[in-house]
Amino acid sequence: MQEHSDRCSVAQLCRKLGVSRSGYYSWLRRPRSKRAIENEALVEHIKAIHTENRELYGSPRVHASLKERGQHYNIKRVARLMRENGIASKVTRRFKPRKQNYLTYTHVPNLLLERGIPTQKNQIWVGDVTYIRVNGSWTYLAVVMDLCTRKILGWAYGSHRKFDLVKEALSMAVSTSPPSKDTIFHSDQGIEYTVSTYQQLVKSYGITPSMSRKGHCWDNAWTESFFHTLKTEMIYFQKFSNLPEATAYIMDYVTFFNHKRIHSSLNYSTPNQYHLEAA
């Protein structure tokens, strides 16, 4: 009623709502309940956590963050208050590409299960694709990494997640560091990697293909780690207006990652230094 009191009198609003003026004023004078006061304070805490985390958190992560701060509330209560106050994660559901029925797909075994981390370059390459938001649309980055040296040997970036993207990344890797006859290329079971055309391309370079087990994302944890580093150190701090701008930033970061960023797992060398020194 208070929101509309500048346009209508209290008496008019009471008549429209079918309540008495005395009842309205009695309700207005009633002290707020302990629960209402607590909810108001909780909403402020939720808003703070939501803002601190770039508005990316939904109710499960907000609930976990509250718990870490010693504030124990039912997750349903947190979700309800977020919904009632218009607080939601700005992350949209990832696009999942569909298989094309006219293409042939090939699945190969995971050859890394019984192998340790390689001690020489060009023994094992790993590849993957990630999503990057640009001006409201998804774009895609494919990379090929040397597992021994952590160097990004090849990458490709574009607006479509297709065979050409991973083909370009692999071709760059082959040009950057020619594979040996024993090189293994490992990926997940994404459709761009399982399509027979790509498998044939891998073999044409004399490389042996390997794939993660279905549902085992940690079989390819190394590229996931790189993508996490890329996003937390650069992507999340930028707001790209178009594809060329994003491409320039990604190129700059890959150069930085390979030539400047030291790694504790590489004895605090850069990937490029380690790659040059590796046998």
N, C-alpha and C positions, 0 to 999 in steps of 0.2 A: 504493500500500500504506500509505503513511504516513497517508493520510486515514482509513483503516479500522483502524489499529493499536490504537485505543482499544477496539474491539469484538471484534477477533480477534487471535490471536497471529500473529507472522510465519510460524511453521511452518504454521499452518492456512491462511493466505493463499497461501503458496507451494504447498501441496498443491492448493488449488483452481485455481491458475493453471498448475499443471504445471511449476513451475520449482524448482530446488534452492535451499536456503537459502544455500549457499556462492556460488552464481551470483548470487543477489540482492544479497548483501553485497559481492560483487566489483563488480557494476554500480554500487552505491551509492557505493563509494570511488573509482570512476573519475572523473577530472577532467572537468569540463564542456567541451565543445568550444568553439572560438572562435566557430563559427557560432551555437551556442545562446546564448552570452553576447551576441553582437551582436544576435540576434533579440529578446532580452529588452530591450535598450536601445532598439531600434527600436520595440517595442510601446509603451514609455513615451513616446517622441516622438509616435507616432500618437495615443495617448490625449490628449496635451496639445493637439495640433492640433484634434482632434475636439471637445474641451471648449471651447477658445477660440472655435470657430466654431459654438457652440450645438448641437452634435451634428447639424449639417445636412450635413456633408461625407461623401460616399461615397469609395471608394478613388481615383477619378481626381483629385478635388480634394485629397485628403490627399497623394497622390503628387506633385502639382504644388506643394503647400506645402512638402513635404520638399525638393524640388528647389530651390525659392527660398531655402531655408536652407542650401544647399550639401550636402545629404544625398542622394546619388544612389543609388537602389535601383530594382530592377525592379518595375514596377507589379503584376506577378503575385504577387510576394513580398509586397508591401504588402497586396494584396487577400486573400491567404491568411491572413496574420497577423491582419487585421481580422476575417475570418470565424471563425478559430479562437478569437479572444478576445471574440467577441460584440460587436464594434464596428461599428455600421452607421448610416447616415443615417436620421434619424427622419422625413424627408420621404417622404410617400407619393405614388404616381403620381396625377397630376391626373386628375380626372373629365373625360371628354370627352362632351359631350352628343350624342345621336344625332338625326339629322334625322327629322322625322315625315313619313311618306309621304303623309299626307292634306293637307299644306300645299304651297303653291307657292313656289318660291324664285327670286329674281332677282339676277343679278350685273351690276354696272355697271362701266364703265372707271375707271381711276385718273386723275382730273383734275388731280392735283397734280404729276405727273411733270415738266411743263414750266413749273411755277410756282415762284417763289421764296417766301421767307417773306413773308406779307402785311404791308402797312404800315398798314392800317386795321383796326379791330375789325369783327367780323361779316362779314368776307370769307370766312374759312375756319374752320369748327368741326371738331374731331376728337373721336371717341368710341371708347370701348373698355370691356371688362369684365375684371375681375381676380378672383382667388380669395383668400379670407381664411379661415383656419382658426379656428373657434370651438367650443371644448369638444368636439373630436374630429370635427366635421362641417364640410363646406365651406359657405361663404356667399359671396355675390357682390356686387361693387360695380361699378356702371356710372357713367361720367362723360361729360360733354360739356365740352370746353375750347375757348376762343377761341385760335386759333393765334398771333395777333398779340400779344395781351396776356397769354397763359398763364393767364387767369382761368378757374377752374372755374365754368362758368355753370349747370350742372345736374348732379345726381347722384342715384342711387337705390341702396338697399342692401336685400338680402333673402336668404332661405334658398333661393330657387329662381332658376335662370338661365333666365328666360322673356322673352317679348315685352314683358310688362307692365313689366319692370325697365328696359329701354332706352327704352320709351315714356315712363315717368315722368321719367327723366333728361332726355330731349329736351324734354318739356313744361315742366320747370323752367327749362331754358335759354331757351326762347322767352319765358317770363314775365320772366326776369331781364334779357335783352338782346334785344328783338325783332329778328328777322333782317331783312336787306334783300332786295330782289328778286334780288340777285346772290350771296347766301350759299350756300356749298358746305358740305355735311356729309360728312366723310370718316371711314370706319371700315374694319375688316378684313372678312374674309368669314365671320365667325361667323354661326351659323344665325339668331340673333336679329336680325341686321342684314339678312340676305339674304331673310328671309321677306317675301313680297309685301305683307303687311299693314303692315309697318314702312316699306317703301319708299313705299307710298301715303301713310302718315302724314307722312313727310318732305316729300313733294311737296305735301301739303295745306297746309303752312306756307309754301309758295313757295320751298322750299329745294331745291337741286340735289344729288342724292346722288353720292358718289364712293367707290370701294373700293380697298383695297390689292390688289396682285397676289398671287395665291396663292403661299404659301411665302416671301413677302417681308415679314417682320415689321417691318423697319426703315422700310417705307413709312408706318408709323404710330408712329414713334419717340417722339413728343412725349408721348403718353399713357403709353407704356411708361416714360418717364422720370419722369412724375408718380407712377406706381404704385411705382416703385423708391424714390423719395423718401419717399412715404407709409410704405412698409414699413420702410425703414431708420431713419427718424426717429421712428416711432411704433409701428406694428404689432408689430415684432419685440421691443419692450420691454414689451408688454402680454400678459396672458393672460386673454382674455375668457371669462367663464362663461356668457354668454347673448347673444342677438341685441340686445336693447335696450341692454345695456351697450356692446357694440361700436358700435352706431349712434351713441350719445352721443359716444364718442371720435372716430369718423370725422367727425361734424358739427363737433366742436371743431377737428379738424385742418384741415378744409377752410376753416373761418373763418380760422384762423391762416395758412394758405397764401395765401389771397386778400388778407387785410388786413394781415398782419404780416411775412410772410417776403419779404425783398428778393431780387431776382434780378439777377445780373450782366448777363444778356442783355437786361434791361429798364432798363439804366443805374442799377441798384441801386434801382429803384422796386419797390413791391409790385404784383402783378397788378391789384388794384383801382385803385390810383393811376394805373397806365398805361392801364387801361380807361377811366377817367373823362377822361383827357387825350387819348386817341386820337380821331381824327376819326370 
